[in-house]
């Protein structure tokens, strides 16, 4: 094992000082201005952050006010500033794109504001003056769970957050690429929630019907921010060979500052955002040949296009229409046996299915293979809750309130959308918080 932190420079480094941040902030055209014509960047933000407002504050030199504006809309705004896919959200919506100019660097400005706020005004989150009836459990301390807890506590409810991990953050802490963030500022953001009056029961897994039942009896409403479960397995021969890894445990080890030896050649199996992250991480760790094996074409690839392009620029290759059928090797992995595919006609969903082409087998030589096929739903956990139903492995909810078919339970984030972004989990949590408040007002009044 080796310490690898020095290999991961940040994609969005901080501004060195206020002068540099203010210079970029002055580029903002201050679009929008009222509820009838909101700024495109704010509309594109799932958390609804007042982007022109906090940028104007930076331009005016009032970074504390900028921080307050961000955190009022997104209690994990510092983390989101580092991990959000802004080219397809706020920065993608910036009107400067249509003027032939670069968009305002919204993410870096948000980081500047929130870093200042956490460093200088970390204790400014005061408990609400109003106390409302109702105790709420939030299961899961990822971005969605933290956002739900913040919103509900600010409304005056008593809120307790449960998580089996010893620290907050969920996949943002344990599975986001370290060139985006390691763990900061999650602990400081959680401290703000503690100052607000949110209670945390970390290291407390909800891993049995009995432990969930205890929570059900203790609380008046429950928000499920449970995310998804384990990595989807690639069930082919040779999966137990040394050198074959699942993506999430491999990234978690990496986030601890360590990784097993990769060798010169790495195969990454999958085509989503985790797969491209793993490939780019392998490049930074010194692998000379990093290739993604994807069973469809570039048009069907679920990873963000800009991420794939950045991966290409860094040296990541992709073999399209390639299906792994066996991991080969003696004592350890020596290669991946693959078979070429073609795409079928579209099915009822409109998606074209990959069909293996007989007689096209070949061996792709590699020292390490990392499977990144997505995560499975936590179906066992959800079956412990009477009345909660699944659609396609996802929790079925009312879109306006986040309420499940069991009225006491609400949900959002990856467990509902099948795996999206941290800021979308924040947006889900804010909607659900309003739904929970309405539910408790009707039930407890």
ZIHUSUL-V107183 format. One record per pair of residues at least 12 apart in sequence whose C-alpha atoms are under 7 Angstrom apart, sorted by sequence separation. I is the first residue (numbers start at 1). J is the second residue. If there is no record, write none. Layout:
I | J
I | J
This chain:
54 | 66
91 | 103
324 | 336
325 | 337
342 | 354
343 | 355
413 | 425
91 | 104
324 | 337
325 | 338
341 | 354
342 | 355
412 | 425
324 | 338
325 | 339
341 | 355
342 | 356
54 | 69
91 | 106
231 | 246
323 | 338
324 | 339
341 | 356
342 | 357
413 | 428
54 | 70
322 | 338
323 | 339
340 | 356
341 | 357
377 | 393
388 | 404
389 | 405
412 | 428
169 | 186
231 | 248
322 | 339
323 | 340
339 | 356
340 | 357
377 | 394
388 | 405
412 | 429
168 | 186
322 | 340
323 | 341
339 | 357
387 | 405
388 | 406
50 | 69
321 | 340
322 | 341
387 | 406
50 | 70
141 | 161
321 | 341
340 | 360
386 | 406
395 | 415
396 | 416
49 | 70
86 | 107
140 | 161
141 | 162
266 | 287
321 | 342
339 | 360
340 | 361
394 | 415
395 | 416
30 | 52
135 | 157
136 | 158
137 | 159
138 | 160
139 | 161
140 | 162
141 | 163
265 | 287
270 | 292
339 | 361
394 | 416
410 | 432
134 | 157
135 | 158
136 | 159
137 | 160
138 | 161
139 | 162
140 | 163
264 | 287
265 | 288
266 | 289
267 | 290
268 | 291
269 | 292
270 | 293
271 | 294
297 | 320
338 | 361
339 | 362
394 | 417
49 | 73
132 | 156
133 | 157
134 | 158
135 | 159
136 | 160
137 | 161
138 | 162
139 | 163
263 | 287
264 | 288
265 | 289
266 | 290
267 | 291
268 | 292
269 | 293
270 | 294
296 | 320
297 | 321
337 | 361
338 | 362
394 | 418
48 | 73
49 | 74
82 | 107
131 | 156
132 | 157
262 | 287
264 | 289
265 | 290
266 | 291
267 | 292
268 | 293
269 | 294
291 | 316
292 | 317
293 | 318
294 | 319
295 | 320
296 | 321
337 | 362
338 | 363
47 | 73
81 | 107
128 | 154
130 | 156
131 | 157
142 | 168
143 | 169
267 | 293
290 | 316
291 | 317
292 | 318
293 | 319
294 | 320
295 | 321
337 | 363
338 | 364
47 | 74
81 | 108
141 | 168
142 | 169
290 | 317
291 | 318
292 | 319
293 | 320
294 | 321
295 | 322
336 | 363
337 | 364
128 | 156
141 | 169
142 | 170
294 | 322
295 | 323
335 | 363
336 | 364
81 | 110
141 | 170
142 | 171
272 | 301
293 | 322
294 | 323
335 | 364
336 | 365
402 | 431
25 | 55
81 | 111
271 | 301
272 | 302
273 | 303
335 | 365
401 | 431
402 | 432
25 | 56
271 | 302
272 | 303
273 | 304
280 | 311
334 | 365
335 | 366
400 | 431
401 | 432
271 | 303
276 | 308
334 | 366
335 | 367
25 | 58
26 | 59
78 | 111
334 | 367
401 | 434
402 | 435
25 | 59
333 | 367
401 | 435
167 | 202
276 | 311
333 | 368
22 | 58
78 | 114
166 | 202
280 | 316
22 | 59
77 | 114
78 | 115
165 | 202
166 | 203
279 | 316
160 | 198
161 | 199
162 | 200
163 | 201
164 | 202
165 | 203
377 | 415
159 | 198
160 | 199
161 | 200
162 | 201
163 | 202
164 | 203
159 | 199
160 | 200
161 | 201
162 | 202
163 | 203
164 | 204
163 | 204
164 | 205
162 | 204
163 | 205
164 | 206
150 | 193
45 | 89
153 | 197
44 | 89
45 | 90
153 | 198
44 | 90
67 | 113
295 | 341
66 | 113
67 | 114
42 | 90
41 | 90
44 | 93
149 | 198
41 | 91
63 | 113
67 | 117
41 | 93
64 | 116
40 | 93
41 | 94
63 | 116
64 | 117
40 | 94
296 | 354
295 | 354
76 | 143
125 | 192
127 | 195
123 | 192
126 | 195
127 | 196
12 | 82
118 | 188
122 | 192
125 | 195
126 | 196
127 | 197
76 | 147
125 | 196
75 | 147
123 | 195
74 | 147
175 | 248
182 | 255
75 | 150
28 | 104
175 | 251
27 | 104
175 | 252
178 | 255
174 | 252
24 | 104
145 | 225
144 | 225
174 | 255
137 | 219
136 | 219
135 | 219
136 | 220
137 | 221
138 | 222
139 | 223
140 | 224
135 | 220
136 | 221
137 | 222
138 | 223
139 | 224
140 | 225
134 | 220
135 | 221
136 | 222
137 | 223
138 | 224
139 | 225
140 | 226
138 | 225
139 | 226
21 | 109
238 | 326
239 | 327
236 | 325
237 | 326
238 | 327
243 | 332
244 | 333
236 | 326
237 | 327
238 | 328
242 | 332
243 | 333
241 | 332
242 | 333
241 | 333
14 | 108
12 | 108
14 | 111
15 | 112
83 | 180
275 | 372
14 | 112
82 | 180
274 | 372
82 | 181
267 | 366
177 | 277
266 | 366
265 | 366
266 | 367
267 | 368
268 | 369
269 | 370
270 | 371
265 | 367
266 | 368
267 | 369
268 | 370
269 | 371
270 | 372
264 | 367
265 | 368
266 | 369
267 | 370
268 | 371
269 | 372
270 | 373
263 | 367
262 | 367
263 | 368
79 | 185
262 | 368
78 | 185
79 | 186
76 | 189
75 | 189
247 | 370
243 | 367
244 | 368
245 | 369
246 | 370
247 | 371
243 | 368
244 | 369
245 | 370
246 | 371
247 | 372
243 | 369
244 | 370
245 | 371
246 | 372
232 | 373
232 | 374
231 | 374
232 | 375
231 | 375
232 | 376
230 | 375
231 | 376
229 | 375
230 | 376
228 | 375
229 | 376
228 | 376
229 | 377
228 | 377
229 | 378
228 | 378
11 | 179
10 | 179
11 | 180
8 | 178
9 | 179
10 | 180
8 | 179
209 | 384
222 | 408
223 | 409
224 | 410
225 | 411
227 | 413
228 | 414
221 | 408
222 | 409
223 | 410
224 | 411
225 | 412
227 | 414
228 | 415
221 | 409
222 | 410
223 | 411
224 | 412
225 | 413
227 | 415
226 | 415
5 | 257
4 | 257
3 | 257
4 | 258
3 | 258
2 | 258
1 | 258
2 | 259
1 | 259
1 | 260
144 | 413
8 | 284
7 | 284
7 | 285
143 | 422
147 | 426
151 | 430
144 | 425
148 | 429
152 | 433
143 | 425
144 | 426
147 | 429
148 | 430
151 | 433
143 | 426
147 | 430
144 | 429
148 | 433
134 | 440
84 | 421
84 | 422
84 | 423
80 | 422
80 | 423
47 | 423
46 | 423
47 | 424
46 | 424
47 | 426
47 | 427
46 | 427
